[in-house]
Amino acid sequence: MTAPASPTAPARGVYLITPDEPDTARLLARVAPLLAAGPTWLQYRNKTASAALRREQALALQPLCAAHGVPLIINDDPALAGEVGAAGVHLGGSDGDIGAARALLGPDAIIGASCYDQLDNADRAIAAGANYVAFGAFFPTTTKITSSRAHPDLLRQSAALGVPRVAIGGLTPDNVGPLIGAGADLVAVVSGVFAAPDPVATLRAYLARFQEASA
Protein backbone atom coordinates (compact mmCIF):
# COMPACT_ATOMS: atom_id res chain seq x y z
CA MET A 1 0.00 0.00 0.00
CA THR A 2 1.29 3.48 -0.86
CA ALA A 3 1.23 5.88 2.06
CA PRO A 4 -0.05 9.44 1.59
CA ALA A 5 2.51 12.20 1.24
CA SER A 6 3.70 12.78 4.76
CA PRO A 7 5.73 15.34 6.69
CA THR A 8 6.31 12.67 9.34
CA ALA A 9 8.61 10.25 7.52
CA PRO A 10 11.72 11.04 9.61
CA ALA A 11 9.77 11.04 12.90
CA ARG A 12 11.61 9.08 15.57
CA GLY A 13 11.84 9.39 19.33
CA VAL A 14 9.48 10.20 22.17
CA TYR A 15 5.86 11.13 21.52
CA LEU A 16 4.96 12.96 24.72
CA ILE A 17 1.29 13.09 25.75
CA THR A 18 -0.02 15.51 28.36
CA PRO A 19 -1.73 14.32 31.54
CA ASP A 20 -5.19 15.41 32.68
CA GLU A 21 -4.00 18.67 34.26
CA PRO A 22 -6.82 21.09 35.22
CA ASP A 23 -4.55 24.09 35.86
CA THR A 24 -3.33 25.67 32.63
CA ALA A 25 -0.42 27.53 34.22
CA ARG A 26 0.74 24.35 35.91
CA LEU A 27 0.36 22.42 32.66
CA LEU A 28 2.65 24.88 30.88
CA ALA A 29 5.15 24.77 33.73
CA ARG A 30 5.24 20.97 33.55
CA VAL A 31 5.51 20.83 29.78
CA ALA A 32 8.04 23.59 29.08
CA PRO A 33 11.19 21.90 30.47
CA LEU A 34 10.25 18.69 28.70
CA LEU A 35 9.92 20.43 25.35
CA ALA A 36 13.43 21.73 25.84
CA ALA A 37 14.65 18.15 26.36
CA GLY A 38 13.70 17.11 22.85
CA PRO A 39 10.50 15.09 22.35
CA THR A 40 9.56 14.55 18.73
CA TRP A 41 5.89 15.51 19.12
CA LEU A 42 3.61 16.67 21.93
CA GLN A 43 0.00 15.51 22.03
CA TYR A 44 -2.45 17.58 24.03
CA ARG A 45 -4.85 15.19 25.71
CA ASN A 46 -7.15 16.04 28.60
CA LYS A 47 -10.10 13.69 28.96
CA THR A 48 -11.51 15.41 32.07
CA ALA A 49 -11.52 19.02 30.81
CA SER A 50 -14.48 21.00 29.52
CA ALA A 51 -14.45 22.18 25.92
CA ALA A 52 -13.59 25.69 27.11
CA LEU A 53 -10.62 24.46 29.15
CA ARG A 54 -9.36 22.29 26.30
CA ARG A 55 -9.45 25.32 24.02
CA GLU A 56 -7.66 27.46 26.60
CA GLN A 57 -4.95 24.88 27.14
CA ALA A 58 -4.45 24.09 23.46
CA LEU A 59 -4.15 27.80 22.66
CA ALA A 60 -1.56 28.15 25.41
CA LEU A 61 0.45 25.11 24.34
CA GLN A 62 0.65 25.98 20.64
CA PRO A 63 3.07 28.95 20.92
CA LEU A 64 5.10 27.11 23.55
CA CYS A 65 5.51 24.14 21.23
CA ALA A 66 6.30 26.41 18.29
CA ALA A 67 9.03 28.13 20.29
CA HIS A 68 10.71 24.77 20.85
CA GLY A 69 10.12 23.45 17.35
CA VAL A 70 7.94 20.60 18.60
CA PRO A 71 4.75 19.90 16.59
CA LEU A 72 1.57 20.01 18.68
CA ILE A 73 -0.99 17.29 17.99
CA ILE A 74 -4.50 17.50 19.44
CA ASN A 75 -6.23 14.39 20.72
CA ASP A 76 -9.59 13.53 19.17
CA ASP A 77 -10.63 17.03 18.00
CA PRO A 78 -9.78 18.08 14.41
CA ALA A 79 -11.77 21.30 14.74
CA LEU A 80 -9.76 22.37 17.78
CA ALA A 81 -6.54 21.45 16.01
CA GLY A 82 -7.49 23.69 13.12
CA GLU A 83 -8.62 26.52 15.39
CA VAL A 84 -5.37 26.72 17.36
CA GLY A 85 -3.07 26.08 14.40
CA ALA A 86 -1.79 22.77 15.71
CA ALA A 87 0.31 20.50 13.52
CA GLY A 88 -2.29 17.77 13.51
CA VAL A 89 -4.70 15.49 15.31
CA HIS A 90 -4.78 11.98 16.76
CA LEU A 91 -7.96 9.95 16.38
CA GLY A 92 -8.98 6.88 18.33
CA GLY A 93 -11.03 4.08 16.86
CA SER A 94 -14.34 5.83 17.55
CA ASP A 95 -13.22 9.45 17.57
CA GLY A 96 -14.00 10.64 14.09
CA ASP A 97 -13.39 10.16 10.40
CA ILE A 98 -9.79 10.32 9.21
CA GLY A 99 -10.77 11.46 5.74
CA ALA A 100 -12.84 14.31 7.14
CA ALA A 101 -9.95 15.36 9.37
CA ARG A 102 -7.61 15.34 6.38
CA ALA A 103 -10.05 17.44 4.36
CA LEU A 104 -10.35 19.93 7.23
CA LEU A 105 -6.68 20.19 8.18
CA GLY A 106 -5.07 19.88 4.78
CA PRO A 107 -2.35 17.78 3.17
CA ASP A 108 0.46 18.86 5.49
CA ALA A 109 -1.27 17.99 8.76
CA ILE A 110 0.01 15.16 10.93
CA ILE A 111 -2.93 12.78 11.35
CA GLY A 112 -2.56 9.68 13.46
CA ALA A 113 -4.82 6.78 14.30
CA SER A 114 -5.04 4.32 17.18
CA CYS A 115 -4.86 0.84 15.65
CA TYR A 116 -4.69 -1.13 18.92
CA ASP A 117 -3.45 -4.65 18.18
CA GLN A 118 -4.74 -4.93 14.61
CA LEU A 119 -2.64 -4.55 11.46
CA ASP A 120 -5.84 -4.33 9.40
CA ASN A 121 -6.78 -1.20 11.33
CA ALA A 122 -3.50 0.37 10.27
CA ASP A 123 -4.08 -0.50 6.62
CA ARG A 124 -7.51 1.11 6.70
CA ALA A 125 -6.27 4.19 8.55
CA ILE A 126 -3.50 4.83 6.04
CA ALA A 127 -5.87 4.31 3.13
CA ALA A 128 -8.17 6.92 4.71
CA GLY A 129 -5.36 9.48 5.03
CA ALA A 130 -3.50 8.82 8.29
CA ASN A 131 0.24 9.41 8.16
CA TYR A 132 1.16 7.63 11.36
CA VAL A 133 -0.35 4.71 13.25
CA ALA A 134 -0.24 3.76 16.93
CA PHE A 135 -0.25 0.23 18.30
CA GLY A 136 -0.84 -0.85 21.90
CA ALA A 137 -1.16 -1.37 24.70
CA PHE A 138 2.10 -3.28 24.86
CA PHE A 139 2.14 -3.40 28.67
CA PRO A 140 -0.42 -2.80 31.44
CA THR A 141 -1.29 0.87 31.74
CA THR A 142 -3.26 3.01 34.16
CA THR A 143 -3.66 5.94 31.74
CA LYS A 144 -6.73 4.48 30.02
CA ILE A 145 -8.84 1.36 30.05
CA THR A 146 -7.80 -0.93 27.22
CA SER A 147 -8.76 -4.44 26.26
CA SER A 148 -6.15 -4.82 23.52
CA ARG A 149 -2.64 -6.12 24.12
CA ALA A 150 -0.17 -5.71 21.28
CA HIS A 151 2.88 -7.92 20.74
CA PRO A 152 6.26 -6.75 19.42
CA ASP A 153 5.73 -8.99 16.39
CA LEU A 154 3.07 -6.52 15.26
CA LEU A 155 5.78 -3.91 14.84
CA ARG A 156 7.82 -6.29 12.71
CA GLN A 157 4.79 -7.22 10.62
CA SER A 158 3.96 -3.54 10.01
CA ALA A 159 7.39 -2.60 8.65
CA ALA A 160 6.07 -2.18 5.10
CA LEU A 161 3.34 0.32 6.00
CA GLY A 162 5.53 3.25 5.03
CA VAL A 163 4.48 5.54 7.89
CA PRO A 164 5.87 6.06 11.41
CA ARG A 165 4.66 3.46 13.90
CA VAL A 166 4.01 4.48 17.50
CA ALA A 167 4.16 2.08 20.43
CA ILE A 168 2.02 2.97 23.44
CA GLY A 169 0.86 1.51 26.72
CA GLY A 170 2.82 1.07 29.94
CA LEU A 171 6.16 2.00 28.42
CA THR A 172 9.19 2.68 30.61
CA PRO A 173 12.86 3.27 29.82
CA ASP A 174 13.45 -0.30 30.95
CA ASN A 175 10.98 -1.99 28.59
CA VAL A 176 11.02 0.09 25.39
CA GLY A 177 14.30 -1.26 24.02
CA PRO A 178 12.80 -4.43 22.48
CA LEU A 179 9.94 -2.41 20.96
CA ILE A 180 12.37 -0.01 19.32
CA GLY A 181 14.34 -3.00 18.12
CA ALA A 182 11.17 -4.49 16.66
CA GLY A 183 10.47 -1.34 14.67
CA ALA A 184 8.76 1.29 16.81
CA ASP A 185 9.63 4.70 15.39
CA LEU A 186 8.15 6.54 18.36
CA VAL A 187 7.22 5.61 21.90
CA ALA A 188 4.22 7.42 23.37
CA VAL A 189 4.28 8.18 27.08
CA VAL A 190 2.11 10.02 29.58
CA SER A 191 2.62 8.98 33.20
CA GLY A 192 5.93 7.32 32.35
CA VAL A 193 7.33 10.86 32.14
CA PHE A 194 4.90 13.15 33.93
CA ALA A 195 4.57 10.97 37.04
CA ALA A 196 8.31 10.35 37.30
CA PRO A 197 10.27 11.91 40.17
CA ASP A 198 12.46 13.69 37.59
CA PRO A 199 10.47 14.02 34.36
CA VAL A 200 13.28 15.58 32.32
CA ALA A 201 15.80 12.93 33.30
CA THR A 202 13.25 10.23 32.55
CA LEU A 203 12.48 11.68 29.12
CA ARG A 204 16.20 11.65 28.38
CA ALA A 205 16.35 8.01 29.48
CA TYR A 206 13.72 7.13 26.86
CA LEU A 207 15.68 9.07 24.24
CA ALA A 208 18.83 7.20 25.20
CA ARG A 209 17.16 3.94 24.20
CA PHE A 210 16.86 5.23 20.64
CA GLN A 211 20.52 6.23 20.64
CA GLU A 212 21.45 2.77 21.85
CA ALA A 213 19.34 1.15 19.14
CA SER A 214 21.11 3.23 16.48
CA ALA A 215 24.61 2.53 17.79
N, C-alpha and C positions, 0 to 999 in steps of 0.2 A: 504494500500500500504506500502511495506517495503522500508524505506529510505536507500540510499547507506551509506556505512560506512563513518562516518563523524567526523572530528576533531572539529566540531563546536557545538556539543551537549550542552556543558555548557554555550554557548555564551549568555550573558545577559548584557544589559546596553546601552551605547551610541555608535552608529555607526556614526563616524564623517566623513564628506565628504568635501573635499577641495573646495574652491571657485575658480573662474577663475582668477588666479593671474598670471600676465605676468612676474613678477620679481622673479626669483628663490630664491635669497637671502631673499627677503621679505617673500616669501612663507614659507621658513624654519623658519624664525623668528616668524611668526604667528603660525605655527604648533607646534613648540617645547614645549612651555609652556603648551599647551593643551594636548600633549602626556603625560606630567608629571602628569596631573590631572586625568588620568585614563580612557580614552575611551576604549571600547572593541576592535574595529577595526578602521582603518583609510582607507578611500577610496580616491585614487587620481583620481580626475575628473577635467579636464580643457577642456571645449568644444571650446574654442577660440584659443587654442595654436596650433602651427604647430607640425608636427610629431617630428621634432628635439627638440623643446622645451619640448614636453611631455616626450621624452626620458631623456632629461637632468634633468627634475624635478623628474621623477620617480627614476632615479638613485640616486639623492640627498636625496630623502625621505626614500629610503629603509634602509640605515644604521642608520638614525635617528630613524625610527620606531623600528628597531632591538634593538637599545640601550635602548629603553623604554619598550621592550617586547610587542609591539603592532603590530599585523599582518597588513601588507600593502596589500590592495586589489586595483587592477587597474580597472578603468571603461572601459568597452567595448573592450579591446585590449588584448586577451590572449597571443599573441606573445610578446608584451611588458612586460607583467607580467612574462613570462618565462625568457626573456632576463635579467631583473633586479633582478630576484630571489624573486619576491613578493610572498606573501602567497596565492594569488588567483586573481580571476577576477569577476567582476559583469557585466552581460549581460542584456541589455534591450530587449524588444520584437522583435526588428529587427536588433540586433547587433551581431548576429553570432550564431553558433550552439553549444549548451551546450555539446553534446557528443564529438564534435571535440575539444572543450576546455579541457574537461576531459582527452581525449587521449593525448593532448599536455602537460598538466600540471601535470598529474599523479594523483594517488588515494588520496594523502594527501592534495591536493589543496583545498582551500575554493572557491567554485563556486556558485555564487548567480544569481538569475533571478528576473527581474521585472515582477510581475504578475498582476499589476494594481488593478482592482476590481473584478477579476475573479478567483474563486477557481479552476476551470478547468485548468487554466493556470499553477497553482501551481502543480497540479497533473502531468501534462505533463512535467514540468520542473524537478521535482524530478525523474520521470521515466527516463528522459534523462541524469541524473547525477548531478543535482544541489543539494547542501547540505544546502542551505538556500533560502528562498523566501521573496520577498518584496511586500507589498501591499500599495496602495495609489493612488491618494493623499487623505488624510483624511480631510485636510483643504485647503483653497486657498493658493497657493504658487506662488512666483515670480521667483523661481529658474529655473523652466522650464515650458513650455506650456504643459498642460495636460487636457485631456477631460474626464478622469475617476475620479470618486469620490467614495472612499471606505467608508464602514460603519463599526463601531466597531463589528457588528455581524459577519462580515467576519472573524475576528480574533477568535471569539468563534467557528465558523463553521470549522475552519482550525486546531483545536486543535489536531486532530489525524494524522496530516501529518508526525510528527516525526522529523521535522527539525526546526531550529530557524526561527521565523517569524519576519520580520522587518516591522515596520510602518514608513511611510514617507509622507511628504507633509504638509507644514505649521505648523509644530509642535513647540510648545513653552513649557516652564516649567509649564505654567498654564493649558495647554490642554492635556498633555500626560497622566495624571493620569488615566482617564477612558480607554485609549487604553492599558496601561499596565495591568489594571485590567481585560480587555477583553482577554488578552493573548499575547500581543506584547512582544517578548523576547528582541528586540532591537528597539530603536528609532533612525532613521537616520536624521541628521540635517546638514545643510550647513549654510545659513544666520542666522538661529536661534542662532548659536554660533558666527560665524565669523563676523557678522554685529552688534553684541551686544556691548554696551559700555565697558563691562568687560567680554571678552570671557571666561576666566577661571572661574570666579564666575558663569557665566551662565551655563557652562558645569557642574559644581558641582550642580547647581540647578536641572538640568535634572537627574543627578545621584541620587539626594535625593529623587526623585519620585519613583525610584526603591526601595530604602531603606524603604520608607513609605509603598509601596505595600507589602513588605516582613515582615513588623512588625506585 
